[in-house]
Amino acid sequence: MCGIAGELRFDKTPADLAAVERITHKMAPRGPDSQGFHSQGPIALGHRRLKIMDLADASGQPMLDPHLGLAMVFNGSIYNYPELRAELLGLGYRFFSEGDTEVLLKAWHAWGKDMLPKLNGMFALAIWERDTQRLFLARDRLGIKPLYLSRTDRRLRFASSLPALLQGGDLDTSLDPQALNFYLNFHSVVPAPRTLVKGVEKLPPASWMQVDADGNLSQGLWWQLDYGPREDELNLGFDDWRDRLLGSLRDAVAIRQRAAREVGVLLSGGVDSSLLVGLLAESGVERLPTFSIGFQDAGGERGDEFEYSDLIARHYGTRHQQLRIGEHEVLEQLPAAFDAMSEPMVSHDCIAFYLLSREVSKHCKVVQSGQGADELFGGYHWYPPLADTRDPFNTYRAAFFDRSHTEYQSTVAPAWLTDDLAGDYVRQHFERPGALDPVDKALRLDSTLMLVDDPVKRVDNMTMAWGLEARVPFLDYRVAELSARIPSRFKLGDGGKAVLKAAARQVIPAAVIDRPKGYFPVPGLKHLEGRTREWVRELLLDPSQDRGLFQATMLERLLASPAEDITPLRGSKLWQMAALNLWLNQQGL
């Protein structure tokens, strides 16, 4: 787990190492243990290191192998690297380090792009071939690790975060109206390759890109998630799928314990994180470090789920720590949390993950977390209505989109208006082959798009702000592929995630399963009461922060009528708009 950066020149001049150094230094929190640089001719690489798999200096980056003519920077963890190392040893390769970085370097030399399907892990990587003068970039299947790009006719730059890439200069920092359309409508999700900044794009998940020193570029997709059972699985019943899922999760959780440092769990008190604790205890892990966070109650909503996280902690004898945060600290720390965001995220639990990560990083450098289970196994409220619909797209849109296109038109200033881009995108995604069932269409969209640019990005950004590595076993590709083959009727029962809950009943106390569904709550942001609402008002109405994005009449209407401020997902439209201003402020844009 690290931060990577680099530049490849196309104009026959040496790479701008100073720019790469500025970009890399901005990512110091992602890799607090050490840094490294490599520059030769048109290529420059930078790296910030968080030591997880191998603590020795031999696994430092950029990693060079002069004999093979390769240089590499890599962010992430490859969990099956011991098995790949053994395979490469059998092919005659020799190693000078003990971690996963060198395994990737040798794997590229042995197999090229064919190495990618062999990898079980999360990663964004860049490999430079000295002799061919080609740069290869790739990102993991479900986009757990980010990779941002800036391209001109003179050069390509890349980095693990957008704010870092801005430090290099020489890019268009204006706001992209098309990305703004997605942000305001599709619950703040801006699909790759776009970002809100015109001059920055992101490599899509499960994608690779190859560029040479003349600027010739090729790009491709190396994995996709297809829905529906295989031929030999057509007759499987609920219990069969439950057992296969439990076995797959056992493997996914166990392999994510591979590290040279202690691994803990972010324990929310929900089914997903509780199941992780139960599976780790089942595998023999004792005195597991677990961590929970709670906030001040607001709007009649409880700000913690300690009742359930305490139950699991007591049941398994974990080394449990609680953190409770007051409203004043949420407001004080929000600017810092937004400074750590690669893109603005409005989910109110961003600040929860930011503050939780701050405390966890004092005790632990690696944690497992339960993101992805809802998107893979049908845990959200908008899935059941899709089961009987004849119009999947409009049923999904009514439940998920923050605004109708008509309301969007009355929200943004005329200069920023676009067509219904977010609606068209989702409609086209629903029409793609590979998912016939309406529920599966939504699950595929959420698992490969919304999940990537909301929950997963949130966890990466907020944990890495404190040099904490978060591992997400539900996003093991074997679990994801299995989930896609399970018929949707086996997911929607029992209040959602039926097959996952059935698997969990084999492991953890039923009291955690048979409870009302909760979220990572920060009620003060969700309900915008008291000081928080006044702070949002200032962000939106202060003339010094007016970028001409929003119509004044809409802002005044929402501020005057809190009932109109709520989105279908029970979020705040005002907070979404204020969050964009706050993020732009923090990035100096």
C-alpha positions as CSV (number, residue, x, y, z in Angstrom):
1,M,0.0,0.0,0.0
2,C,1.7,3.2,-1.2
3,G,1.5,6.2,-3.4
4,I,2.9,6.1,-7.0
5,A,3.7,8.8,-9.5
6,G,5.4,9.2,-12.8
7,E,5.9,11.0,-16.1
8,L,6.7,9.8,-19.6
9,R,7.8,12.4,-22.1
10,F,6.8,12.3,-25.8
11,D,8.8,15.3,-27.0
12,K,12.3,13.9,-26.8
13,T,13.2,15.9,-23.6
14,P,14.1,14.4,-20.2
15,A,11.3,13.7,-17.8
16,D,10.5,16.5,-15.4
17,L,11.8,14.9,-12.2
18,A,11.0,18.1,-10.1
19,A,7.3,17.8,-11.1
20,V,7.3,14.1,-10.2
21,E,8.9,14.9,-6.8
22,R,6.2,17.5,-6.1
23,I,3.5,15.0,-7.0
24,T,5.1,12.3,-4.9
25,H,5.6,14.5,-1.8
26,K,1.9,15.4,-1.8
27,M,1.2,11.6,-1.2
28,A,3.4,11.4,1.9
29,P,0.5,10.2,4.1
30,R,-0.1,7.3,1.8
31,G,3.4,6.1,2.3
32,P,4.9,7.5,5.5
33,D,7.7,4.9,5.8
34,S,10.0,5.9,2.9
35,Q,10.2,7.5,-0.5
36,G,12.2,6.8,-3.7
37,F,12.7,8.2,-7.2
38,H,14.1,7.0,-10.5
39,S,14.7,9.1,-13.6
40,Q,16.3,8.1,-16.9
41,G,15.7,9.8,-20.3
42,P,11.9,10.2,-20.9
43,I,10.7,8.4,-17.8
44,A,10.6,9.5,-14.1
45,L,9.0,7.5,-11.4
46,G,8.2,8.4,-7.8
47,H,7.0,6.3,-4.8
48,R,5.9,6.7,-1.2
49,R,6.1,3.5,0.8
50,L,3.9,2.0,3.5
51,K,5.7,-1.2,4.6
52,I,3.2,-4.1,4.8
53,M,4.2,-7.2,3.0
54,D,8.0,-7.0,3.4
55,L,9.6,-4.6,5.9
56,A,13.1,-4.8,4.4
57,D,14.7,-2.1,2.2
58,A,15.1,-4.6,-0.6
59,S,11.4,-4.2,-1.4
60,G,11.7,-0.5,-1.8
61,Q,10.5,1.3,-4.8
62,P,10.9,2.3,-7.6
63,M,12.1,-1.2,-8.0
64,L,14.7,-1.7,-10.7
65,D,16.0,-4.9,-12.4
66,P,18.8,-3.9,-14.7
67,H,19.2,-7.4,-15.9
68,L,15.6,-7.6,-17.1
69,G,15.6,-3.9,-18.2
70,L,12.6,-3.1,-16.0
71,A,11.6,-0.4,-13.5
72,M,8.3,-0.4,-11.6
73,V,6.2,1.4,-9.0
74,F,3.2,-0.3,-7.5
75,N,0.4,0.6,-5.0
76,G,-1.5,-2.2,-3.3
77,S,-1.1,-5.8,-2.1
78,I,-0.9,-9.0,-4.0
79,Y,-2.2,-11.6,-1.6
80,N,-1.3,-14.7,-3.6
81,Y,2.3,-13.6,-4.2
82,P,3.9,-16.6,-2.4
83,E,2.2,-19.0,-4.9
84,L,3.2,-16.8,-7.9
85,R,6.8,-16.6,-6.5
86,A,7.0,-20.4,-6.4
87,E,5.7,-20.6,-10.0
88,L,8.3,-18.1,-11.1
89,L,11.1,-19.9,-9.2
90,G,10.1,-23.0,-11.2
91,L,10.6,-21.0,-14.4
92,G,14.2,-20.1,-13.4
93,Y,13.7,-16.6,-11.9
94,R,15.7,-15.6,-8.9
95,F,14.7,-13.0,-6.3
96,F,16.6,-10.4,-4.2
97,S,13.6,-9.5,-1.9
98,E,10.8,-11.3,-0.1
99,G,7.7,-9.2,-0.9
100,D,5.1,-8.9,-3.6
101,T,6.6,-6.1,-5.6
102,E,9.4,-8.1,-7.1
103,V,7.0,-10.9,-7.8
104,L,5.0,-8.5,-10.0
105,L,8.2,-7.3,-11.8
106,K,9.2,-10.9,-12.6
107,A,5.6,-11.8,-13.5
108,W,5.5,-9.1,-16.1
109,H,8.8,-10.3,-17.7
110,A,7.4,-13.9,-17.7
111,W,3.9,-13.3,-18.8
112,G,3.3,-9.7,-19.9
113,K,-0.4,-8.7,-19.7
114,D,-1.3,-12.3,-19.1
115,M,-0.1,-11.9,-15.6
116,L,-3.1,-9.8,-14.7
117,P,-5.7,-12.6,-14.4
118,K,-3.2,-14.5,-12.2
119,L,-3.3,-11.7,-9.5
120,N,-5.4,-11.9,-6.4
121,G,-5.2,-8.5,-4.8
122,M,-5.7,-4.8,-5.1
123,F,-3.3,-2.8,-7.2
124,A,-2.4,0.1,-9.5
125,L,1.0,-0.4,-11.2
126,A,3.3,1.2,-13.7
127,I,6.1,-0.8,-15.4
128,W,8.8,0.8,-17.6
129,E,10.5,-1.3,-20.2
130,R,13.9,0.2,-20.8
131,D,14.7,-1.5,-24.2
132,T,11.3,-0.9,-25.8
133,Q,10.7,2.5,-24.2
134,R,7.2,1.5,-23.3
135,L,5.2,2.2,-20.1
136,F,2.5,-0.2,-19.0
137,L,-0.2,0.9,-16.5
138,A,-2.9,-1.4,-15.0
139,R,-5.6,-1.3,-12.3
140,D,-7.2,-4.1,-10.3
141,R,-10.5,-5.7,-11.3
142,L,-12.8,-3.7,-9.0
143,G,-10.8,-0.5,-8.8
144,I,-9.8,-0.8,-5.2
145,K,-6.6,1.1,-5.9
146,P,-6.9,4.4,-7.8
147,L,-4.8,5.7,-10.7
148,Y,-5.2,9.2,-12.0
149,L,-3.8,10.5,-15.4
150,S,-2.9,13.7,-17.0
151,R,-2.2,13.7,-20.8
152,T,-1.0,16.3,-23.2
153,D,0.7,16.1,-26.6
154,R,4.0,16.4,-24.8
155,R,3.7,13.9,-21.9
156,L,1.7,11.6,-19.7
157,R,1.7,11.8,-15.9
158,F,0.1,9.5,-13.4
159,A,-0.5,9.4,-9.6
160,S,-2.4,7.7,-6.9
161,S,-4.4,10.8,-6.1
162,L,-5.9,13.7,-8.0
163,P,-4.7,16.4,-5.6
164,A,-1.2,15.0,-5.9
165,L,-1.3,15.2,-9.7
166,L,-2.3,18.9,-9.5
167,Q,1.0,19.6,-7.8
168,G,2.8,18.9,-11.1
169,G,1.1,21.8,-12.8
170,D,0.7,22.1,-16.6
171,L,-2.9,20.8,-16.7
172,D,-6.4,22.2,-17.2
173,T,-7.9,22.7,-13.8
174,S,-11.3,24.0,-14.9
175,L,-14.5,22.2,-13.9
176,D,-15.9,19.7,-16.4
177,P,-19.7,20.4,-16.9
178,Q,-20.3,16.8,-18.0
179,A,-18.7,15.4,-14.9
180,L,-20.8,17.9,-12.8
181,N,-23.9,16.4,-14.4
182,F,-22.9,13.0,-13.0
183,Y,-21.9,14.4,-9.7
184,L,-25.3,16.2,-9.1
185,N,-27.5,13.4,-10.4
186,F,-25.8,10.0,-9.9
187,H,-25.1,10.3,-6.2
188,S,-21.8,12.1,-6.7
189,V,-20.4,9.2,-8.8
190,V,-18.4,10.4,-11.8
191,P,-17.5,7.3,-13.9
192,A,-14.1,6.8,-15.3
193,P,-12.4,8.1,-17.3
194,R,-13.9,11.5,-16.3
195,T,-13.2,13.5,-13.2
196,L,-14.6,16.9,-12.2
197,V,-11.2,18.4,-13.3
198,K,-11.0,18.7,-17.1
199,G,-7.3,18.0,-17.2
200,V,-7.4,14.8,-15.1
201,E,-8.8,11.4,-16.0
202,K,-8.7,8.1,-14.2
203,L,-7.9,4.7,-15.6
204,P,-11.1,2.5,-15.4
205,P,-11.1,-0.5,-13.2
206,A,-9.8,-3.8,-14.8
207,S,-8.1,-1.8,-17.5
208,W,-4.6,-1.5,-18.8
209,M,-2.9,1.2,-20.8
210,Q,0.4,1.0,-22.8
211,V,2.2,4.1,-24.0
212,D,5.6,4.5,-25.7
213,A,8.0,7.4,-25.8
214,D,6.5,8.6,-29.1
215,G,3.1,8.9,-27.5
216,N,1.5,5.9,-29.2
217,L,-1.2,4.6,-26.9
218,S,-3.3,1.4,-26.6
219,Q,-5.8,0.5,-23.9
220,G,-7.9,-2.5,-23.0
221,L,-10.2,-4.1,-20.5
222,W,-8.8,-7.3,-19.0
223,W,-11.7,-8.5,-16.8
224,Q,-15.5,-8.1,-16.6
225,L,-18.2,-9.3,-14.2
226,D,-20.9,-11.4,-16.0
227,Y,-24.1,-12.4,-14.3
228,G,-26.0,-15.7,-14.3
229,P,-25.0,-19.3,-13.2
230,R,-22.8,-21.5,-15.3
231,E,-24.3,-24.6,-17.0
232,D,-23.2,-26.9,-14.2
233,E,-24.8,-24.6,-11.6
234,L,-28.3,-24.3,-13.0
235,N,-29.8,-26.8,-10.5
236,L,-28.1,-25.5,-7.4
237,G,-30.4,-24.6,-4.5
238,F,-30.2,-22.0,-1.8
239,D,-28.2,-24.1,0.6
240,D,-25.7,-25.0,-2.2
241,W,-25.0,-21.4,-2.9
242,R,-24.8,-20.6,0.8
243,D,-22.1,-23.2,1.3
244,R,-20.1,-22.2,-1.7
245,L,-20.2,-18.6,-0.6
246,L,-19.1,-19.4,2.9
247,G,-16.2,-21.4,1.6
248,S,-15.2,-18.6,-0.8
249,L,-15.3,-16.0,2.0
250,R,-13.2,-18.2,4.3
251,D,-10.5,-18.2,1.7
252,A,-10.8,-14.5,1.0
253,V,-10.5,-13.5,4.6
254,A,-7.7,-15.9,5.3
255,I,-5.5,-14.8,2.4
256,R,-5.9,-11.1,3.5
257,Q,-4.1,-11.9,6.8
258,R,-0.9,-12.2,4.8
259,A,1.2,-9.3,6.0
260,A,4.4,-8.6,7.9
261,R,2.3,-6.5,10.4
262,E,-0.7,-7.2,12.5
263,V,-4.1,-7.1,10.8
264,G,-7.2,-5.7,12.6
265,V,-10.9,-5.2,11.6
266,L,-13.0,-2.1,11.3
267,L,-16.1,-3.3,13.2
268,S,-19.2,-1.3,12.5
269,G,-21.6,-3.8,14.2
270,G,-23.3,-4.8,11.0
271,V,-23.4,-8.3,9.5
272,D,-20.6,-7.8,7.1
273,S,-17.8,-6.6,9.4
274,S,-19.1,-9.0,12.2
275,L,-18.8,-11.9,9.8
276,L,-15.1,-11.0,9.1
277,V,-14.4,-11.1,12.8
278,G,-16.2,-14.4,13.1
279,L,-14.3,-16.0,10.2
280,L,-11.0,-14.8,11.5
281,A,-11.8,-16.2,15.0
282,E,-12.9,-19.4,13.3
283,S,-9.5,-19.6,11.6
284,G,-7.7,-19.4,14.9
285,V,-6.8,-15.7,15.2
286,E,-6.9,-14.7,18.8
287,R,-7.1,-11.3,20.5
288,L,-8.0,-9.7,17.1
289,P,-7.7,-5.8,17.2
290,T,-11.2,-4.3,16.4
291,F,-12.2,-0.7,16.1
292,S,-15.6,1.1,16.2
293,I,-16.7,4.8,15.9
294,G,-19.8,6.7,17.1
295,F,-21.2,10.2,16.7
296,Q,-23.6,12.6,18.5
297,D,-27.3,11.7,17.9
298,A,-29.3,14.0,15.6
299,G,-32.7,14.2,14.0
300,G,-33.9,11.4,16.3
301,E,-31.3,9.1,14.8
302,R,-28.7,7.3,17.0
303,G,-25.1,8.1,16.1
304,D,-23.5,4.8,17.0
305,E,-24.0,1.0,16.7
306,F,-21.9,0.2,19.8
307,E,-24.6,-2.2,21.0
308,Y,-23.8,-4.6,18.2
309,S,-20.1,-4.0,17.8
310,D,-19.7,-4.6,21.6
311,L,-21.7,-7.8,21.3
312,I,-19.3,-9.2,18.7
313,A,-16.2,-7.9,20.5
314,R,-17.3,-9.7,23.7
315,H,-18.4,-12.8,21.9
316,Y,-14.9,-13.3,20.3
317,G,-12.8,-11.7,23.0
318,T,-11.3,-9.1,20.6
319,R,-9.0,-6.2,21.7
320,H,-11.8,-3.7,21.0
321,Q,-11.6,0.1,21.0
322,Q,-14.4,2.6,20.7
323,L,-14.1,6.2,19.5
324,R,-16.9,8.7,20.0
325,I,-16.8,12.0,18.1
326,G,-18.7,15.2,19.0
327,E,-20.2,17.6,16.4
328,H,-17.5,20.2,17.0
329,E,-14.8,17.8,15.9
330,V,-16.7,16.7,12.8
331,L,-16.8,20.4,11.7
332,E,-13.2,21.0,12.6
333,Q,-11.9,18.0,10.8
334,L,-14.1,18.2,7.6
335,P,-11.7,20.4,5.7
336,A,-8.8,18.0,6.4
337,A,-11.0,15.1,5.3
338,F,-11.9,16.9,2.1
339,D,-8.2,17.7,1.5
340,A,-7.6,13.9,1.5
341,M,-10.3,13.2,-1.1
342,S,-9.2,12.6,-4.6
343,E,-12.7,13.6,-5.7
344,P,-15.5,15.1,-3.6
345,M,-17.6,12.5,-1.8
346,V,-20.8,13.4,-0.1
347,S,-21.5,10.2,1.9
348,H,-21.7,11.4,5.5
349,D,-19.5,8.5,6.7
350,C,-16.4,9.9,5.0
351,I,-15.6,11.9,8.1
352,A,-16.3,8.7,10.1
353,F,-13.7,6.7,8.2
354,Y,-11.3,9.7,8.3
355,L,-11.4,10.0,12.1
356,L,-11.6,6.3,12.7
357,S,-8.5,5.8,10.5
358,R,-6.7,8.4,12.5
359,E,-7.2,6.5,15.7
360,V,-6.7,3.0,14.2
361,S,-3.4,4.0,12.6
362,K,-2.0,4.6,16.1
363,H,-2.4,0.9,16.9
364,C,-2.5,-1.0,13.6
365,K,-1.3,-0.5,10.0
366,V,-3.6,-3.0,8.2
367,V,-7.3,-3.7,8.7
368,Q,-10.0,-5.7,7.0
369,S,-13.2,-3.9,6.2
370,G,-16.7,-5.0,5.0
371,Q,-17.2,-2.8,1.9
372,G,-18.9,-4.4,-1.1
373,A,-21.3,-6.9,0.5
374,D,-24.4,-4.7,-0.2
375,E,-23.5,-4.2,-3.8
376,L,-22.7,-7.8,-4.5
377,F,-25.4,-9.5,-2.5
378,G,-28.4,-7.1,-2.8
379,G,-28.4,-5.3,0.5
380,Y,-29.9,-2.0,-0.6
381,H,-33.6,-1.0,-0.6
382,W,-33.7,-0.2,-4.3
383,Y,-33.1,-3.8,-5.4
384,P,-36.5,-5.5,-4.4
385,P,-38.6,-3.1,-6.6
386,L,-36.5,-4.2,-9.6
387,A,-37.5,-7.8,-9.2
388,D,-41.0,-7.3,-10.8
389,T,-40.5,-4.2,-12.9
390,R,-40.9,-4.0,-16.6
391,D,-38.9,-0.8,-16.7
392,P,-35.6,-1.5,-14.9
393,F,-33.9,1.8,-15.7
394,N,-36.7,4.1,-14.5
395,T,-37.3,2.0,-11.4
396,Y,-33.6,2.3,-10.6
397,R,-33.5,6.0,-11.4
398,A,-36.4,6.8,-9.1
399,A,-34.8,5.1,-6.2
400,F,-31.1,6.1,-6.7
401,F,-30.7,9.4,-8.6
402,D,-30.5,12.5,-6.5
403,R,-32.5,14.7,-8.9
404,S,-34.7,14.4,-11.9
405,H,-33.3,16.0,-15.1
406,T,-35.9,18.7,-14.7
407,E,-34.7,19.5,-11.2
408,Y,-31.1,19.4,-12.3
409,Q,-31.9,22.0,-15.0
410,S,-33.3,24.3,-12.3
411,T,-30.3,23.7,-10.0
412,V,-27.2,24.6,-12.1
413,A,-26.6,27.9,-13.7
414,P,-27.3,28.0,-17.5
415,A,-23.6,28.0,-18.4
416,W,-23.2,24.6,-16.8
417,L,-26.3,22.9,-18.3
418,T,-25.8,19.6,-20.2
419,D,-28.1,16.9,-21.6
420,D,-29.2,14.0,-19.3
421,L,-25.8,12.5,-19.4
422,A,-26.0,10.4,-16.2
423,G,-29.4,9.1,-17.2
424,D,-28.2,8.1,-20.7
425,Y,-25.1,6.4,-19.2
426,V,-27.1,4.3,-16.8
427,R,-29.7,3.4,-19.4
428,Q,-27.0,2.2,-21.8
429,H,-25.3,0.3,-19.0
430,F,-28.5,-1.6,-18.3
431,E,-28.8,-2.5,-22.0
432,R,-25.3,-4.1,-22.2
433,P,-25.2,-7.9,-22.6
434,G,-24.0,-10.0,-19.7
435,A,-26.9,-9.3,-17.3
436,L,-30.5,-10.3,-18.2
437,D,-32.3,-10.1,-14.9
438,P,-33.3,-6.5,-13.9
439,V,-31.9,-6.9,-10.4
440,D,-28.7,-8.2,-11.9
441,K,-28.5,-5.1,-14.2
442,A,-28.5,-2.9,-11.1
443,L,-26.1,-5.1,-9.2
444,R,-23.7,-5.1,-12.0
445,L,-23.9,-1.3,-12.3
446,D,-23.4,-0.8,-8.6
447,S,-20.6,-3.4,-8.2
448,T,-18.5,-2.2,-11.1
449,L,-19.3,1.5,-11.0
450,M,-21.0,3.0,-8.0
451,L,-19.0,0.8,-5.6
452,V,-15.7,1.8,-7.2
453,D,-16.4,5.6,-7.0
454,D,-18.2,5.8,-3.7
455,P,-17.6,3.2,-0.9
456,V,-14.3,1.8,-2.2
457,K,-12.8,5.2,-3.0
458,R,-14.0,6.6,0.3
459,V,-12.3,3.9,2.3
460,D,-9.0,4.1,0.2
461,N,-8.9,7.9,0.5
462,M,-9.7,8.1,4.2
463,T,-7.6,5.3,5.4
464,M,-4.6,6.2,3.3
465,A,-4.8,9.8,4.7
466,W,-3.3,8.2,7.9
467,G,-1.0,5.5,6.3
468,L,-3.5,2.7,7.0
469,E,-4.1,-0.1,4.6
470,A,-7.7,-1.3,4.3
471,R,-8.4,-4.8,2.8
472,V,-11.8,-5.7,1.5
473,P,-12.4,-9.5,1.4
474,F,-15.9,-9.2,-0.1
475,L,-14.1,-7.8,-3.2
476,D,-11.9,-10.8,-3.7
477,Y,-12.5,-11.5,-7.3
478,R,-13.5,-15.1,-6.6
479,V,-16.2,-13.9,-4.2
480,A,-17.4,-11.2,-6.7
481,E,-17.6,-13.8,-9.6
482,L,-19.5,-16.2,-7.4
483,S,-21.9,-13.5,-6.3
484,A,-22.7,-12.7,-9.9
485,R,-23.6,-16.3,-10.6
486,I,-26.0,-16.6,-7.6
487,P,-29.6,-16.0,-8.8
488,S,-31.0,-12.7,-7.5
489,R,-34.0,-14.5,-5.9
490,F,-31.5,-16.0,-3.4
491,K,-30.2,-12.5,-2.5
492,L,-33.4,-10.4,-2.0
493,G,-35.0,-12.3,0.9
494,D,-34.5,-11.8,4.6
495,G,-34.5,-8.0,4.2
496,G,-31.7,-8.3,1.6
497,K,-28.4,-10.3,1.3
498,A,-30.4,-13.4,2.2
499,V,-27.7,-15.9,1.0
500,L,-25.0,-13.9,2.7
501,K,-27.0,-13.8,6.0
502,A,-27.6,-17.5,5.7
503,A,-23.8,-18.0,5.5
504,A,-23.3,-15.7,8.4
505,R,-25.7,-17.7,10.6
506,Q,-23.2,-20.5,10.4
507,V,-20.6,-18.4,12.0
508,I,-21.8,-15.4,14.1
509,P,-24.5,-14.7,16.7
510,A,-28.0,-14.3,15.2
511,A,-28.6,-11.0,17.2
512,V,-26.3,-9.2,14.8
513,I,-28.1,-10.6,11.8
514,D,-31.7,-10.2,12.9
515,R,-31.5,-6.4,13.5
516,P,-32.6,-3.4,11.6
517,K,-30.2,-2.5,8.8
518,G,-27.8,0.3,9.8
519,Y,-25.2,2.4,8.1
520,F,-22.1,4.1,9.3
521,P,-24.0,7.0,10.9
522,V,-23.0,10.6,11.1
523,P,-26.4,12.1,11.9
524,G,-25.2,15.7,12.2
525,L,-24.2,15.8,8.5
526,K,-27.2,13.8,7.4
527,H,-29.7,16.1,9.0
528,L,-27.8,19.3,8.8
529,E,-28.9,20.7,12.1
530,G,-27.5,23.5,14.3
531,R,-24.0,24.6,13.6
532,T,-23.6,22.2,10.7
533,R,-26.5,23.8,8.8
534,E,-25.1,27.3,9.3
535,W,-21.7,26.2,8.2
536,V,-23.2,24.8,5.0
537,R,-25.2,28.0,4.4
538,E,-22.0,30.0,4.6
539,L,-20.2,27.6,2.1
540,L,-23.0,28.1,-0.4
541,L,-23.9,31.8,0.0
542,D,-20.6,33.5,0.8
543,P,-19.9,35.7,-2.3
544,S,-16.2,34.9,-2.0
545,Q,-17.0,31.2,-2.7
546,D,-19.5,31.7,-5.5
547,R,-18.3,30.0,-8.6
548,G,-21.5,30.6,-10.5
549,L,-22.4,26.9,-10.5
550,F,-25.8,27.0,-8.9
551,Q,-29.0,29.0,-9.3
552,A,-29.6,31.3,-6.3
553,T,-33.4,30.5,-6.3
554,M,-32.7,26.8,-5.8
555,L,-30.3,27.4,-3.0
556,E,-32.7,29.7,-1.2
557,R,-35.6,27.2,-1.7
558,L,-33.6,24.3,-0.2
559,L,-32.3,26.4,2.7
560,A,-35.8,27.5,3.5
561,S,-37.4,24.1,3.2
562,P,-35.4,21.2,4.7
563,A,-38.1,18.7,3.4
564,E,-37.2,19.5,-0.2
565,D,-33.5,19.1,0.6
566,I,-33.6,15.3,0.9
567,T,-32.7,12.9,-1.9
568,P,-34.2,9.5,-2.6
569,L,-31.3,8.0,-0.7
570,R,-32.0,10.2,2.3
571,G,-29.0,12.4,1.7
572,S,-28.9,16.2,1.6
573,K,-28.8,18.1,-1.7
574,L,-27.4,21.1,0.1
575,W,-24.6,19.1,1.5
576,Q,-23.8,17.7,-1.9
577,M,-23.5,21.2,-3.3
578,A,-21.6,22.5,-0.3
579,A,-19.2,19.6,-0.4
580,L,-18.2,20.4,-4.0
581,N,-17.4,24.0,-2.9
582,L,-15.4,22.7,0.1
583,W,-13.4,20.2,-2.0
584,L,-12.6,22.9,-4.7
585,N,-11.5,25.2,-1.9
586,Q,-9.2,22.6,-0.4
587,Q,-7.6,21.8,-3.7
588,G,-7.1,25.5,-4.5
589,L,-9.3,25.3,-7.6
